[in-house]
Structure formats: C-alpha cells, structure tokens
Amino acid sequence: MGSMRQKVVSVPPGGAWVQGLEGHADCQGWRTVQIVSPAPVDCELSWTNALGATAPLRFSVARVAQVCVVGSRWSVRVQNPASAGQPVRVSTSILHEKTDTAPVLEEHAPAAPSPTPATHAPPAWSTALRVDTSAQALAGTLVELLDAEGVVRASVTQVGQPLWIPLGLAASVRVTCEAPHRLVWRMAPL
C-alpha cells in the first residue's frame, strides 16, 4: 500500500450509508483519515489495532474533518442527510512517512469563452492556494492576490506557480483562465 489512498464517492440523498474507503496494512501505524464534502454529511469510522476492533465512531462533518487513529484496518462509511446527492472525498495516509496532512477545500470553475478574470474570497482558515488546470491552459493562467482595497499585491503565472501560493493577508484572489480549472484551498491544520 502507498502512503496515501483516496476515493471520491457519490452519496445519494435519503440517509443510506455508502462505503467511502476501506483498507488494511500488514502492520498497525498512525493513520490520518480526512473527509471533505461540499455540504454536511454523517460519517462512521471503524478501525482495528493490536487491542482489537473498535466500536464505530460516528460524527458529523460540516465540510472538512480529519481524524488520527492507530490501526491496521480501517473503514469509513458516509451518510447524506440532505435532500440532494453530493460527492464526498475520503482519504487516508500513513504518518510514519513525511506526509502532507493539511485539509483542503476544492472549488471547481467551468470553462470561459475567453480568459475572463474571476474573483474568489479565500475561505476562512485558508493559508495557501493551488490552481489546477489542463496543460494547454498553463501559459494563459494568471493568479493575482488582492488586498482589501482591490490592489494587486502579488501576481503569479501558472507556469511559475509553486506547489502552493501562500495567501498571507490577501482579501481576495483573482484567477484568469479560459479552461476549466480547480482551486484547491489549503486550510490551516486542525
């Protein structure tokens, strides 16, 4: 097994439990389990370690949750109390290796007919941003960090973009891209 596993499941409305992610390893270790959802969901986390199987842990996730367990087997189930279906991303990673465990919030943007700037307010507790887009759109993508008065304080082309763009005190982010793209907001660790 690699250091990180991830699965996106479509959770229908109505309260039926859906298997999110399950796995096992040859030996127990510290693992972090992360659940990301655009709307509130209920989760059930079970794991097994040297002491035996645990009783399932049930909790609600508003948008992002991260739980750390010691175990060799784990299972996450998700339930949607809302009236509309939604995608939920469940991931797990081993903590004995250098692993990035900060929660993220994803925002998808559709294609634009021409490179049109779109302004986004950083979510509360976000510390950095990454913009993912197609290889063809890399050269034409521009990310600008604006202060509270709308003055551009930093500008990064997609080609020169580091893995994460620190937000600092940016009040808004303006992204110019004509291709469909995804904004990935890195949140402060829980």
C-alpha positions in Angstrom: 0.0 0.0 0.0 1.2 3.5 -0.8 1.4 6.3 1.8 -1.9 7.8 0.7 -5.2 6.4 -0.5 -8.1 8.5 -1.8 -11.6 7.9 -3.1 -14.4 10.2 -4.2 -17.9 8.7 -3.7 -21.3 10.0 -4.8 -23.5 9.9 -1.7 -27.3 9.9 -2.6 -29.8 11.7 -0.5 -32.0 9.9 1.9 -29.8 8.7 4.6 -28.5 5.4 3.2 -24.9 4.5 4.3 -22.4 4.4 1.5 -18.9 2.8 1.8 -16.4 5.6 1.5 -13.0 4.0 1.8 -11.6 0.9 3.5 -8.2 -0.7 3.7 -5.7 -2.7 5.6 -2.0 -2.9 6.1 0.4 -5.6 7.2 1.2 -3.8 10.5 -0.5 -1.1 12.5 0.6 2.5 12.4 -0.7 6.0 12.8 -3.1 7.0 10.0 -4.9 10.2 9.4 -8.4 10.0 7.8 -9.7 13.0 6.0 -13.3 13.6 4.9 -14.1 16.6 2.5 -17.7 17.4 1.5 -19.4 20.5 -0.1 -22.3 20.1 2.4 -22.8 18.4 5.8 -22.6 14.6 5.9 -22.6 12.0 8.7 -19.7 9.6 8.9 -18.9 6.3 10.6 -15.2 5.4 11.2 -14.2 1.9 12.3 -10.6 0.6 12.8 -8.7 -2.4 14.2 -5.4 -2.3 16.1 -3.5 -4.6 18.4 -6.2 -4.2 21.1 -8.9 -5.4 18.7 -11.7 -3.8 16.8 -13.2 -0.5 18.0 -16.9 0.4 18.2 -17.7 2.6 15.2 -17.1 6.3 15.8 -20.0 8.3 14.4 -19.6 12.1 13.8 -20.9 14.8 11.5 -18.7 16.7 9.1 -19.7 20.3 8.1 -17.2 20.5 5.2 -13.8 19.1 6.3 -12.8 16.7 9.1 -9.6 15.0 10.0 -9.2 12.1 12.4 -6.0 10.3 13.5 -6.1 6.7 14.6 -3.7 3.8 15.3 -4.7 0.8 13.4 -4.0 -1.8 10.7 -7.6 -1.9 9.2 -10.0 1.0 8.7 -13.4 1.6 7.2 -15.2 4.9 6.5 -18.9 5.0 5.7 -20.8 8.2 4.7 -24.5 9.1 5.0 -26.1 12.1 3.4 -29.0 13.7 5.4 -29.5 16.4 2.7 -32.2 16.3 0.0 -29.7 16.3 -2.9 -26.8 14.0 -3.7 -23.2 15.1 -3.4 -19.6 14.0 -3.9 -17.6 13.2 -0.8 -13.8 12.7 -0.8 -12.3 10.3 1.7 -8.5 9.9 2.0 -6.1 8.2 4.4 -2.4 8.5 4.8 0.3 6.8 6.9 2.0 9.2 9.3 5.4 7.4 9.7 6.5 9.0 6.4 6.7 12.7 5.6 3.0 13.3 4.7 1.1 16.5 3.9 -1.9 16.2 6.1 -3.4 19.7 5.9 -7.1 19.7 4.9 -8.0 21.2 1.6 -11.2 22.6 0.1 -11.7 22.3 -3.6 -13.7 24.7 -5.8 -14.4 23.9 -9.5 -14.7 26.6 -12.1 -16.1 26.0 -15.6 -14.5 27.0 -18.9 -14.9 30.6 -20.0 -15.3 31.7 -23.7 -12.2 33.9 -23.3 -9.7 34.5 -20.5 -12.1 36.2 -18.0 -10.9 37.2 -14.5 -12.9 35.7 -11.7 -12.6 36.9 -8.1 -12.8 34.5 -5.2 -12.9 35.2 -1.5 -10.5 32.9 0.4 -12.4 30.5 2.7 -11.9 31.1 6.4 -8.7 29.5 7.8 -7.2 29.0 4.3 -3.4 29.6 4.2 -2.5 28.8 0.6 -3.9 28.2 -2.8 -3.2 25.9 -5.8 -4.8 26.2 -9.2 -5.1 23.0 -11.3 -5.9 23.2 -15.0 -5.1 21.5 -18.3 -1.6 21.5 -19.7 -2.8 23.6 -22.7 -4.1 26.4 -20.4 -0.9 26.7 -18.3 0.6 29.6 -20.2 -2.5 31.7 -20.1 -3.5 31.3 -16.5 -2.8 34.2 -14.1 -3.3 34.2 -10.3 -3.4 37.5 -8.5 -3.6 38.2 -4.8 -5.5 41.4 -3.9 -5.7 43.4 -0.6 -8.9 44.7 1.0 -8.8 47.8 -1.3 -8.6 45.7 -4.5 -4.9 46.5 -5.1 -2.9 43.6 -6.7 -0.2 42.6 -4.1 1.2 39.5 -5.9 0.8 38.0 -9.3 1.8 34.5 -10.4 1.6 32.9 -13.8 0.6 29.3 -13.8 3.9 28.3 -15.4 5.8 29.9 -12.5 3.4 28.7 -9.8 4.9 27.0 -6.8 3.1 23.9 -5.4 1.2 26.2 -3.0 0.8 30.0 -3.3 0.8 31.5 0.3 -2.2 33.7 0.8 -0.8 35.9 3.5 -3.3 38.7 4.2 -5.0 38.5 0.7 -8.6 39.6 0.9 -9.4 38.1 -2.5 -7.9 36.1 -5.3 -8.4 36.8 -8.9 -7.9 33.9 -11.4 -7.8 34.4 -15.1 -8.1 31.2 -17.1 -10.2 30.1 -20.1 -10.1 26.4 -19.4 -12.0 24.6 -16.7 -9.9 24.7 -13.5 -9.9 23.8 -9.9 -8.9 26.0 -7.0 -7.5 24.0 -4.1 -7.5 26.0 -0.8 -5.1 24.6 1.8 -6.7 25.0 5.2 -4.9 25.6 8.5 -4.2 22.3 10.2 -6.9 21.2 12.6 
